[in-house]
Amino acid sequence: MVPTLTIIALLFGAIVCVAVPTLLYVWMRKRANQLLLAAFAGGLGFFVMQIVIRIPIVQVVAMTDWFANLAPFLAALLLGSTAALFETVGRYGTMVIFLKDDKRFSAAFAHGVWHGGVEAIMLVGLNFGIYAVFAILLNIGLMDGIAASFSDSTTDLGETISLLTDVLTTTPWHEFLWGTFERVVTIFIHIGLSVLVMFSRYRRQFRYTALAFLIHMTLDTLIVVLVQQGMSIFIIELTALAFAICVVIIIKFVYREYKKDHFKQEEVNAHD
């Protein structure tokens, strides 16, 4: 039997991964118009660069002896730097292609919301939803019948069900809540990174895109190192939260710079 609290935590996580980016987008949409393309670009950037390209490559590389023999820190650096590189290229590329003349702060915000939102949904939300359905079917006794109906077509299904059952019955329910917390925190980090890349285009200064890459690479590498060292999930999520707070400060700084430029333009127009 899967504990009821585990099922509740899974359902909660699945809902939050969809609700948070949706609510953030709606909040910004009330303050600015024409953000749908920016949101689409953000989600597409993550999907193509991570789901379609990078993750399959990493899965293949991870099975090689070369990767297995890498020093732990170098493996962490490789994972962190490639994630940052692919996603930064995805951000910049989708902004150039879909938002060529739209360099607004609001567009950058919407871009980041759904870059992080698609990541949250595809990596956590969908999985949590599937796990919750599986747990419910298992608890009410229907999973054995479903497995039996597929017994002739697949030999691995029984092992998969057994493995997933072990995970859901032995993992403390609050660890799934930590996973949800991480996704929410990460969405805000992605907003900040998209804002930096957009500001780089707005000011025509590449250093802000470089900063977005460095922040992303440092965070991802550090998280992998902490996992390698066996740090508690509390320490890992606290680290992510600290980065998110720093990124929110950056978002506020960029927003003020946008406002300053807007006021300067109004003054120029008033004198014309």
N, C-alpha and C positions, 0 to 999 in steps of 0.2 A: 504493500500500500504506500502510495506517495502521500506524505503529510499534507493536510489541507492548507497549512500556511505556505508550503512550497508552491502549491497551485495558485494561491492568491498572489504570491510574489511574482510568479511568472505572468499571470494575466495583467497585473499592475504594470510590470515592465513593458509588456507588449503595447499596452494602451499609452503609456507615457512616451514611448519612442515615436509614436505617431502624433500624439497630442501636443507635445512641446514644440516641435518645429512648426506645426500647423498654427498654434496660438501665436508664436513669435512672428510668423509671416503675416497673420491677420492684424496683429498689433502694428507692424510697420506699414501694412497696406492702408491702414486708416490715416496714416501720416503722409503717404506719398502714393502717386499713381503709377501705373504701368510697371509693375514689378514681376509679373508672371514670367517674362522671358529671362530675367535675372535669376529667378528661383529655378527655372528649368535648366539654365546653364550651370548653376552650382551643383545640382543633382547629377547632371550628365557628366560633369567633370570628374566627380568621384567615381561614378559607375564605370566609365570607360577606362580611366587610368588605373583604378584599383581592381575592380571586379573582373573586367575583361582582360587587362594587360598584366598588371604587376602580380596580383595574387597567384594566378596560374604559374607565372615564372618562378615565384618564390617557392611554390609547392614542389616544382621540379628540382630546383637548386637544392632545397632542403634535404632531398633524398640522396644527394651525391656525397661521396667520401670527402671531397674537398670542403664542403660546408661542415660536415661532421668533425673535421679535424681543425676547424678554425678555433682560435682562442675565443672564449666566451664574450669578451668585450668587443672583439672584432666582428663577431656574429651579430651582436646587439647594434653596433655601429652600422653594419651593412643593412640590417632591417630598418633601422631608424632613418638612415640617410636616403635609402631608396623610397621609403614611404613619403618622406618630405619632398624629394625631388619629383616623383610622379605626381603628387597632389598639387605641388606648386605650379608645375607645368600645366596641369589640368585647369587650375584656377586662371592662370594668365591666358592660356589658350582659349578657353571658353569665353572669357571677357573680351578678348580681341575679336573673336568670331561673332558672338551674339550681342555683345554690348559695346560695339565699336565706338559709338558716339555718346554712350550713356556711362558717365563716370561719377554718378551721384553716390553719396554716402548710403542712401536708402537702397540703391541697387546692389551695392557691395554687401549690405546687411542681408538682403534677401538671398543673395548668392551664397553667403556663408551659412545661413539658416538651413538651406536645403542641401548644401554640400554635406554638412553634418547630419542633417535629417535623413538623407538617403543612407548614409553610413549607419546611423542608429537603427533604422528600419531593417536594412539588409543583413547587418551583422548580429543584431540582438533582437529587435522586435519580432521579426519573422520566426527566428529560432525559438524564442520564448513562447510565442503563440502556438507553434507546433508542439513544443514540449508540454504545454498546458493541456492541449487536446489529448495528447498521448497519455498524460497522467490521469485525466478523467476517464478515458476509455479503459485504462489499466485498472483503476479503482472499482469501476462498475462491472468488470469481468468480461469486457468485449474484446480486449486485445488478443486473447488466446484464439478466439474464433477468427479474427482478421488474419492473424499470423498463419493459422491453419489453411486458410483459403489461398494463401500465396506460397504454401510450402513446396509445391511442385515447380514453381517458376523461379525461385531464388533460394540458394542455400545459405546466403549470408544474413537473411532477414532475422532468423532466430538469434544469431549472435548480436546483431544490431539492437534488437529489442532488449536482450539481456543486459547489454552494456548501458543503454539509455536508462533502463530500470534501475540499475545500480547507481548511476549518476543522480537520478532524481530522488532516490530513497536515502542516499547517504550524504548528499550535499546539504549543508545547513541552509535553511530558507533565506536567511539574511544575506548570504553570499549573492543570491540572485538580485536582491535589492541593491547591493553594492555595484553590480553590473549595470543596473538601471541608472544609478547615481553617476557612474562614470560616463554613460552616454550623454546625459544631460550636461555635465560639465564640459564634455568634448564638443558639444554643439556650440557652446559659447566660445570655445577656443577656435573653432572653425570660422565663426563669425569674425573674430578678430583677425585671423589670417587672411580672409577674403578682403576685409577692410584695408589691411596693409597693402595687399597686392593692387587693389583698386586705387588706393592713394598714390601708389607708385606710378600708375598710369596717369593719374590726375595731375601730379606734380612733375611727371616725366623724370623721375629720380629712381633708378633701379635699386638703390640701397634699401628701400622699403620692402621690395620683393625679396631681396637677400635676407632681410631681417625675418620675414615670414618663414623662409626656408630654414634659417638657423633655429628659430623657436620650435618649429615642428620637429626638426631633426633631434634637437636636444631633448625634448620631451619624450619622443618615442624611444630614443636610445636609452634614456634614463629609466623608463618604465621597464624595458626588457632587462636591463641590468638588475633592477630591484627584484624582478621575478626570478632571475637567475640566482640571486643571493638568498632567496627564500624569505624575503620580507613579507610581513603581514599585509593583507589586503587593505587594512586601514592606512598603513604607511603609503602604499601605492596610490590609493585614492586621494589621500591628503596631498601628495605630490602633484597629482593632476589638478586638484583644486587650487593649489598655490599658483600653478601656471595660468589657470583660468582667471584668477584674480588679477594677475599681472597683465593678461591680455585685455581684460575689461578696462583697465586703466589706459592701455594703448588705444582702445576703441574710443574712450572719452576724449583723449588727446586729439585723435584724428578728427573726431566730430567737431571739436572746437576750432580746428584749423579750417575745416570746411566752412564753418559759420563765419570765421574771420574773413575768408576770401569772399563770401557772399556779401558781407557788409561793405567790404572794399569796393566790390562791383557796384553795389547800390549807390555808394558815394560818387563813383565815377559817372554813373548814369545821371545822377542828380546835377552834376556840374556841366553835363553836355547840353 
